[in-house]
């Protein structure tokens, strides 16, 4: 849907020139929206041709013009006579272009940028729950978006820049949303998806192995995230310094840092008190004052997430006690430590844990929370970092019973992924291989007895399973409820 505002190509070029060096404007036209998919172009649009891994957007310039694009952005002269901007890198220019076309919406909203391997979604939702609704309403843009006032969410952790700025514009125009918690992935930093944004504060959760298929090394992965922690993006940072990478980042960033952790040297000191399957209690010390808190999400890692969110809220000037009161009432986050009720006295948990550290963490926490065994059901996704698959297998094997199954195989052979996961498991005692995910969940539930924990890991909030030739409906929580109902019927 095109915006009611429009901007001329020439004024657009002038406005973004400081950020997009060497820009050249050829011709002029008024544009009101920005698209990178020629199939989505509507009359009045500006089409930006992106070179992707599978296709080159320059090949679709004519299609975009036929669909109503008034101008295009390219890195080489277009094949037809149309007003255009020439830039060196269309992908990096996209965010600055979209921000200007949509009237710089990030300047009308208080943005918090959250990055890290694990915990981004949870921190974002916790921060949104803390917002004092009498003066602030916060939307979440990320893996599990929320409070978007009907604006469509993106399938990516961080939306493409044109979609992001369009979303921010609609939120700003709606008049209700004042703040946005935005998950910023390492891919987003590399691809310029948040170009044109300015954050009130940026936060770092942790770093562990993931996405090395894209970044190559942990150092490159770290540097991609570290780029967010500069004066070009925000005036201040919140960093969890119990993490070694976080400690390094706190020492290297040019930004003033609010350090968060369990050390007394931190600006905000968090003390984990107790866990039950119903949640965690903790305290945080800020400026010498101790505040008690609780969350319905169990586990030390969720206490860390709560402390990071609280640090962001504190930086915004929100009342700490009020934030903690609202956190205690926070509804469940889809796919994050969600429990599935049942009459069998099992603690069944659906969680998005899909990295070795996240899997190890939730298994360790479950072991401390239940009197019985810990049963883990999980696998690894296709078309993603293959190096972490054996590590995920080793992490899954930390359970008393491990059921290795498919995740989203995507274009890869599911059996090959299973073998790579299993290669990280030395002793196969207590390990079951069941490629069919529904059957794997059934195996885990059938093996459980009262007092056991059954952890369904990797897919979390996702409602489908993606194979090379098909996408099928599949929701772990729904399947678990169906299988539990069948078991409960047998035991009646």
Steps between C-alpha positions, in 0.01 A plus 500: 500500500661825387543791736295818462826697504738514207851624433673595178792292384727804488422611856538140615847486346599822674368383838681165503823615333693524830426134574519364143825623350527557125125500437393621156150613408374461142159652432230573753171358623288500815499172693291394800622151595804273461510138383773246426272228361369596156186295564407725792542829316193726495452820299711781639770273639876527491652164406843416645685228309684272745757240401403187695643151530238353266396788277609847395236768544644688202347230279152608613521876446269483198246295696505755780445787256215311334337464842516874563846580639570865423873471563764239582823473698779304331875446509529498121313690226149356457400333176217747436448874525366561851589750776759334720758531773838339449676384818795275573306256720123489468452277805689735732322802350155346546453592867596863452272523198203338675546715810488819293206391282299418812588824676764366740252320726767379741538859616137498616540187712728396787688199362684241708730270303564155646763263365668175610479131415235402753240699690421783255132414472457448874674826590291689245173363637605553861587861423165549327324352803684747726385805303284736709186486287365832627782673311667238282374219278774284354493285187736208446653443157689173474474122490170521688358847433230649720277805546535605136147640469420276204822568311620173340801339667809383315627141476852629576641580842571850371282600202650620174567872527212605273252290700644622830466870421151449356403324826651776712314763296166328555567462872600865531194614304270286714564728796485230768847346481779711647777239535628207297719209611683382189695176477816569303660189353858469382366452146311828537819685589690351208219567253417851617144417607502757781665774294301817555415409860618672814461324837452642849701208637647177363528177700717188477387167651772243424691333218540131423545296185239564235484626139859402419371386161462874433772665710769231477660559841391595849714812473315613187168417667597708802616793289169503311313547828761733649442748215169593661683631808625827360397864523363477146219281630429596862614713793525215753528123536372231735729196508475168685860465620480150648545396137867507391414663168286753685789580732721557197237717332461713813873563496519584130189705426518877483156528659428557870413155633244388755653167602263229621602175670555311822825676589493775761704708254202527265282809482195277542561191712253214471456228763317184398282389789297192412341308216188290468329377184267800548782755478795670666556747780798735510622836619688780331718761664503844336674799655528314827128423519381139476176422316318165501362354180339191357419363158287213376799384294717258696878474477808707570521604136153653525602687814791637294255599227281676756798693639606612151147617423484684833831674426355626170188620682714672764698673229169628359413645839217261579424430866679179604237377746222558250694315231550198726132498598398497134759233417345268759171521308650446154307248287687207341721569199410266213752218480713618792491269801133425436355226720237259370243414766417133551351257751802268500712710740758563228677831451477540122683802362512642147802724439682650203843391631697429182863563592730276708511751788123549506435125494753432776356782708138388488592136570708604802220718630241226451719256693496737798123550484356149481542197722488259207690462174559753226396391151607718206353489149682700234718518191658760273370714215612465140674770294659635817834474682607136460792532741268540796304180433735260683513752786121504509504120514741507794278755675184294441680194639519679834143383559419164661323399181565671166272467201678632190259608228450745215468874541455688168709302249432758229697408187724245674466124544343446846695177553831677439410767757411230751837330446683829554312558825568143614871535421533718808363229727755245618300259715174425320339340806191701582478635145207430267493606135156575356496717185123560514464791743148410613608144572809633678283712728284194563808295588612760751158525664450122509835456673416757769352426840360732766760752611697497173575795273447467124671776304394559140781711359590693189178615336331694778239735355522365144176366355639304206778261402695574185627225270664527158176432315230611742408700807266318738306636798681407820488663841685327784256620766194390300651160423600454864145578614358250252743227601447570870122479454542160339720382785262637761215311331695174515578546868144581606 
